[in-house]
Amino acid sequence: MELLKEVIKILKKEPNVKTIKEPVIIVGDIHGQYYDMIHMFEKVVDARNLSATNMLFLGDYVDRGNYSIEVCIFLFSLKIQYPNNIILLRGNHESRAMTEHFTFREEVLRKYDDDESVYE
């Protein structure tokens, strides 16, 4: 919950339109595939120089895969550590209608002992 509070503070300060300096790595549609995301990250990102790496994530972080929470934790941690270099857009799967229809809500409730407040 502390991680969520911290990332929300950062995201609320950002403008609706943001300029990103080149070069930029663009990543889309992770859909809860944590290990695929980590594999991609290891292949294209120089972890020794993250502060000089601009990354744009196009949304659809959750649903379908089994590790949506882990994807969010990783991306939120990156955003907190590198707020100016990590851009997180909201995809259509980051809406209540989609997360209730697909698997994210179920995953949260399963992993957090049916604690509805975590999902909210």
Sequence and secondary structure as in RCSB ss.txt:
>XXXX:A:sequence
MELLKEVIKILKKEPNVKTIKEPVIIVGDIHGQYYDMIHMFEKVVDARNLSATNMLFLGDYVDRGNYSIEVCIFL
FSLKIQYPNNIILLRGNHESRAMTEHFTFREEVLRKYDDDESVYE
>XXXX:A:secstr
 HHHHHHHHHHHHS SS    SSEEEE   TT HHHHHHHHHHH  GGGGGG EEEE S  SSSSS HHHHHHHH
HHHHHHSTTTEEE   TTSSHHHHHHSSHHHHHHHHTTT HHHH 
